[in-house]
């Protein structure tokens, strides 16, 4: 896990500092979208930005990714809520931005076109204990929850489609409202 973090930080810093070439129009637009999403999620949820990515061909965006750190333990229900909130906010910002539409492979962008990854840590920044949720992510239309089982070993403890996660969250909120 530590090696993954060190490697991720290194790649993120290299990608940010090695930009000596002019960025394209679509990169400028997506950077503004990412910044709005990051600021809103940081303020509303406490998510701390950790990295970003995108994929596609020339003048075509197939997917966009945001990676965060979160300094509180979560269970699956809390993780689901945080992932859905972050994914929906990201999709809203992308789909409501008319300037990015010509560059999107498909419009509207869907959950399969974005990735939100959240690395969970203790409030003091240390790794979570074995058996606790460590990494949660919404990617390619599915949602996964992973625990730190042994040194350098993550195990998926629950996986669901994005639609199943959204439905479970709506059911949970409905039950809470009637209570």
C-alpha positions in Angstrom: 0.0 0.0 0.0 2.8 2.4 0.9 4.5 1.7 -2.4 1.2 2.3 -4.3 0.9 5.7 -2.6 4.5 6.7 -3.2 4.2 5.7 -6.9 0.9 7.5 -7.3 2.3 10.7 -5.7 5.4 10.5 -8.0 3.3 10.0 -11.1 1.0 12.9 -10.1 3.8 15.3 -9.4 5.6 14.3 -12.6 2.5 14.8 -14.7 1.9 18.2 -13.2 5.5 19.5 -13.4 6.4 18.1 -16.8 3.9 20.2 -18.7 6.1 22.4 -20.9 4.0 22.0 -24.0 0.9 24.1 -24.5 -2.3 22.4 -23.3 -5.2 22.0 -25.7 -8.6 23.7 -25.5 -10.3 20.6 -24.2 -7.6 20.2 -21.5 -8.2 23.8 -20.3 -12.0 23.2 -20.2 -11.7 19.9 -18.3 -9.2 21.5 -15.9 -11.8 24.1 -15.0 -14.5 21.5 -14.6 -12.2 19.4 -12.3 -11.3 22.5 -10.2 -15.0 23.4 -9.7 -15.8 19.8 -8.6 -12.7 19.6 -6.4 -13.6 22.8 -4.6 -17.2 21.9 -4.1 -16.5 18.4 -2.8 -13.7 19.6 -0.5 -16.0 22.1 1.0 -19.1 19.8 1.3 -17.5 16.5 2.1 -13.9 17.0 3.2 -12.5 15.1 0.2 -8.9 16.1 -0.4 -7.7 16.0 -4.1 -5.0 13.5 -4.9 -4.9 13.1 -8.6 -6.8 13.2 -11.9 -6.7 11.5 -15.3 -8.5 11.4 -18.6 -8.6 9.1 -21.6 -9.5 9.4 -25.2 -8.1 10.2 -28.6 -7.3 13.4 -30.2 -10.1 15.9 -29.6 -12.2 13.2 -28.0 -12.7 12.5 -24.3 -13.8 9.0 -23.4 -13.5 9.3 -19.6 -12.4 11.6 -16.8 -11.0 10.6 -13.4 -10.6 12.2 -10.0 -8.8 10.6 -7.1 -9.2 11.8 -3.5 -8.0 11.1 0.0 -10.5 11.0 2.9 -9.3 11.2 6.5 -12.2 9.4 8.2 -13.2 5.7 8.5 -16.3 4.7 6.5 -18.5 1.7 6.3 -19.9 0.5 3.0 -23.1 2.6 3.3 -21.2 5.8 4.1 -18.7 5.0 1.3 -21.5 4.5 -1.1 -23.1 7.8 -0.2 -19.8 9.6 -0.6 -19.0 8.0 -4.0 -22.5 8.6 -5.4 -22.3 12.3 -4.3 -18.9 12.8 -5.9 -19.8 11.0 -9.1 -23.1 12.8 -9.5 -21.4 16.2 -8.9 -18.7 15.3 -11.4 -21.2 14.2 -14.0 -23.3 17.4 -13.4 -20.4 19.7 -14.0 -19.3 17.8 -17.1 -22.8 17.6 -18.7 -23.8 21.2 -17.8 -20.7 22.6 -19.5 -21.6 23.4 -23.1 -17.9 24.1 -24.0 -16.8 20.5 -23.3 -19.6 18.8 -25.2 -17.9 18.8 -28.7 -15.0 16.9 -27.2 -17.0 14.2 -25.4 -17.1 10.8 -27.0 -20.7 10.7 -25.9 -23.1 13.2 -24.4 -24.4 13.1 -21.8 -21.5 11.6 -20.0 -22.6 8.6 -17.9 -21.2 6.9 -14.8 -19.3 4.6 -17.1 -17.4 7.6 -18.4 -16.1 8.9 -15.0 -14.0 7.4 -12.3 -13.9 8.5 -8.7 -11.4 6.8 -6.4 -11.1 7.5 -2.7 -8.3 6.4 -0.5 -9.4 6.2 3.1 -6.9 7.0 5.9 -7.0 7.6 9.6 -7.6 11.3 10.7 -3.9 11.6 11.5 -2.9 10.4 8.0 -1.8 6.9 8.8 -3.1 3.9 6.9 -6.3 2.3 8.2 -6.1 -0.9 10.1 -6.4 -4.3 8.5 -10.0 -5.2 7.9 -11.2 -1.7 7.4 -12.3 -0.1 4.2 -9.2 1.3 2.5 -10.2 2.1 -1.1 -13.6 2.8 -2.6 -14.2 3.6 -6.2 -16.8 4.2 -8.8 -15.4 3.2 -12.2 -16.7 2.0 -15.5 -20.2 1.8 -14.2 -19.5 -0.3 -11.1 -18.7 0.5 -7.5 -16.1 -1.4 -5.4 -15.2 -1.4 -1.8 -11.8 -2.8 -0.8 -10.2 -3.6 2.6 -6.5 -3.7 3.5 -6.2 -7.4 4.3 -2.5 -7.9 4.6 0.7 -5.9 3.8 0.4 -4.8 0.2 -2.8 -6.7 -0.4 -6.3 -5.2 -1.1 -9.3 -7.4 -1.2 -12.7 -6.5 -2.7 -15.4 -7.0 -0.1 -18.3 -5.7 -2.0 -19.0 -4.9 -5.7 -22.2 -3.5 -7.3 -23.2 -1.7 -10.4 -23.5 2.0 -10.2 -27.3 1.7 -10.7 -27.5 -0.8 -7.8 -25.5 1.6 -5.6 -27.7 4.5 -6.5 -30.8 2.4 -5.8 -29.5 1.3 -2.4 -28.7 4.9 -1.5 -32.2 6.0 -2.5 -33.7 3.2 -0.5 -31.6 4.1 2.5 -32.6 7.8 2.3 -36.2 6.8 1.9 -36.1 4.7 5.1 -34.4 7.5 7.0 -37.1 10.0 5.9 -39.9 7.8 7.1 -38.3 7.1 10.5 
